[in-house]
Amino acid sequence: MTSHFTRMALTAAFFVLSTAAGLAAVSTEPVEPTGIDSGLGPIRIDDDRQQPAASEIPSGNPLWAIPLKELSATRERPIFSPSRRAPAPAVATTPYTPPQPARPLEPERPQLSLVGTIAGDGESFGIFLDRSANTVLRLKMGEAHKGWILREVRSREIVLEKGDSTATLALPARPPVAPVRYDEDEKDLKRSRR
């Protein structure tokens, strides 16, 4: 176990010393190019910009001395973008708001079928089948069901009212019944067929 820690400590010390030696060998003086001979002579760059004072130039990266707005090629062709194209400008949009759920429209007619009526002097009733819930219900005069108020009861129909609209529900028509005739010979009831 001790030899393992000793090996680790020696490796770390060797790494630190070799890094320090490599940094000490690098010259901080400007280096003149050697061995390049294009035959055209020295290149001069006339620059009308005022050079910042040595105290204003940050040390480290030489590009820090160049203002960002002068680096237009970097903005137009970013090196970290796969297409090397500048991203599209952001478009201001309104935040997404989900649409309000539509309130179901109430039917214009009540969802009731008239099953029977009881019309009397004291009280009158209507007996209905609620088609939406498939239940039977009884309403007295003036009672309401889903906003529809029973206003009038007649022998075979009723009148319901909701706001400004009224609906009249009638009992289904009776099936036609053939008249009964007696046959004197058979004394039985027979229905005549027409």
C-alpha distance (Angstrom), angle and dihedral (degrees) to the residues before:
residue distance angle dihedral
M1 . . .
T2 3.80 . .
S3 3.80 92.1 .
H4 3.81 89.5 54.6
F5 3.83 91.9 54.8
T6 3.81 90.4 44.8
R7 3.81 90.7 52.8
M8 3.80 91.0 48.6
A9 3.81 92.6 49.1
L10 3.83 92.1 48.9
T11 3.81 91.5 49.3
A12 3.81 91.9 50.4
A13 3.82 92.0 47.5
F14 3.82 91.5 49.2
F15 3.80 90.8 50.9
V16 3.82 93.4 49.7
L17 3.81 92.8 47.6
S18 3.81 94.6 47.0
T19 3.83 91.0 49.5
A20 3.81 91.4 50.1
A21 3.81 91.0 48.6
G22 3.81 91.6 49.9
L23 3.80 92.0 50.8
A24 3.81 91.9 48.1
A25 3.82 90.6 53.9
V26 3.84 93.4 57.0
S27 3.76 112.5 95.1
T28 3.79 119.1 -132.9
E29 3.82 92.5 -159.0
P30 3.81 119.2 99.9
V31 3.77 111.1 -95.7
E32 3.79 120.9 -136.4
P33 3.80 114.4 -139.7
T34 3.79 113.8 -110.2
G35 3.74 130.3 -165.2
I36 3.81 96.3 25.5
D37 3.76 112.3 118.6
S38 3.77 116.0 164.4
G39 3.77 93.8 164.1
L40 3.79 92.8 -128.6
G41 3.75 98.0 97.7
P42 3.79 130.4 -125.7
I43 3.76 120.5 -22.8
R44 3.78 116.2 -127.8
I45 3.73 124.1 -161.1
D46 3.77 116.8 -159.8
D47 3.74 108.9 -153.1
D48 3.80 119.7 -175.9
R49 3.78 92.7 -170.7
Q50 3.71 118.4 105.7
Q51 3.75 111.0 -113.0
P52 3.80 113.7 -128.8
A53 3.73 117.6 -116.3
A54 3.80 116.8 -92.5
S55 3.80 90.3 -110.4
E56 3.84 90.9 57.1
I57 3.82 96.2 52.1
P58 3.78 110.2 90.6
S59 3.76 113.4 -128.2
G60 3.76 122.5 -123.3
N61 3.79 113.6 41.2
P62 3.83 114.7 43.9
L63 3.84 90.6 -148.4
W64 3.79 89.8 65.8
A65 3.80 88.3 77.2
I66 3.84 91.5 61.5
P67 3.81 115.9 82.3
L68 3.81 114.8 -120.0
K69 3.80 94.3 -123.0
E70 3.81 89.2 62.6
L71 3.81 91.3 57.3
S72 3.81 94.4 78.1
A73 3.81 94.3 146.6
T74 3.79 89.8 59.2
R75 3.79 89.9 51.8
E76 3.81 94.0 45.7
R77 3.82 96.5 44.2
P78 3.82 108.5 26.9
I79 3.79 112.6 -163.2
F80 3.80 95.2 -141.8
S81 3.79 95.3 54.7
P82 3.83 113.7 91.6
S83 3.81 92.9 -139.9
R84 3.81 92.8 42.3
R85 3.80 88.1 -132.2
A86 3.76 125.8 124.8
P87 3.80 113.9 -104.7
A88 3.78 116.5 -98.9
P89 3.78 113.2 -95.4
A90 3.76 113.9 -95.1
V91 3.78 114.4 -101.1
A92 3.76 116.4 -142.8
T93 3.77 109.4 -129.0
T94 3.73 133.5 175.4
P95 3.78 114.2 -105.0
Y96 3.78 116.0 -97.1
T97 3.75 113.9 -98.3
P98 3.78 115.8 -172.5
P99 3.78 113.8 -124.8
Q100 3.76 116.4 -99.3
P101 3.79 111.0 -103.8
A102 3.75 109.1 -103.7
R103 3.76 112.4 -111.1
P104 3.78 107.4 -123.1
L105 3.75 110.7 -108.2
E106 3.74 113.2 -116.4
P107 3.77 111.8 -120.8
E108 3.77 116.8 -101.6
R109 3.78 89.6 -130.8
P110 3.78 126.6 45.6
Q111 3.79 115.8 -98.9
L112 3.79 89.9 -124.7
S113 3.80 133.7 112.8
L114 3.77 117.8 -153.3
V115 3.81 111.3 -122.4
G116 3.79 100.4 170.3
T117 3.80 147.2 -20.2
I118 3.78 133.7 -140.7
A119 3.77 109.8 -163.5
G120 3.75 116.3 -175.1
D121 3.76 140.4 153.5
G122 3.82 95.4 -109.5
E123 3.79 102.9 31.4
S124 3.78 135.9 6.7
F125 3.80 127.4 -162.3
G126 3.75 138.3 -170.7
I127 3.81 120.8 -152.4
F128 3.79 114.1 -152.7
L129 3.77 143.0 178.9
D130 3.80 111.0 -135.3
R131 3.82 102.2 -142.1
S132 3.81 94.7 -164.6
A133 3.84 94.2 56.2
N134 3.82 97.4 21.6
T135 3.81 91.3 -129.8
V136 3.80 133.2 131.2
L137 3.78 117.8 -122.6
R138 3.78 138.0 177.7
L139 3.79 123.7 -142.9
K140 3.80 127.2 -168.0
M141 3.77 121.9 -150.9
G142 3.82 109.0 -70.7
E143 3.85 95.4 18.2
A144 3.79 119.6 123.3
H145 3.79 136.4 -143.0
K146 3.84 118.9 -169.4
G147 3.80 90.1 -20.2
W148 3.82 96.1 -49.2
I149 3.83 111.3 119.0
L150 3.80 121.3 -156.9
R151 3.83 104.9 -124.6
E152 3.80 106.3 164.1
V153 3.82 137.3 18.8
R154 3.80 121.0 -162.4
S155 3.80 130.0 173.9
R156 3.82 96.6 -87.3
E157 3.83 103.9 7.6
I158 3.78 144.2 40.6
V159 3.81 135.4 -153.9
L160 3.82 121.3 -133.7
E161 3.79 124.2 -169.5
K162 3.80 132.1 -159.7
G163 3.78 118.0 174.5
D164 3.80 107.2 -53.0
S165 3.80 96.0 -17.3
T166 3.77 128.4 84.7
A167 3.79 130.5 -165.9
T168 3.79 128.4 -161.9
L169 3.80 116.9 -152.8
A170 3.79 120.1 -167.1
L171 3.77 132.8 -166.8
P172 3.78 114.4 -105.0
A173 3.79 113.5 -88.8
R174 3.79 115.5 -94.5
P175 3.77 115.4 -109.0
P176 3.78 111.1 -108.7
V177 3.80 112.9 -97.1
A178 3.77 120.4 -150.6
P179 3.81 114.9 -125.7
V180 3.78 116.2 -100.4
R181 3.81 119.0 -122.3
Y182 3.72 129.4 -175.3
D183 3.77 122.5 -128.1
E184 3.75 107.5 -147.7
D185 3.76 94.0 -154.6
E186 3.76 98.3 53.0
K187 3.80 99.7 29.4
D188 3.72 88.0 -145.8
L189 3.70 128.5 123.0
K190 3.73 113.4 -108.9
R191 3.70 129.8 -179.9
S192 3.73 115.9 -131.8
R193 3.72 116.2 -128.9
R194 3.70 118.4 -139.8
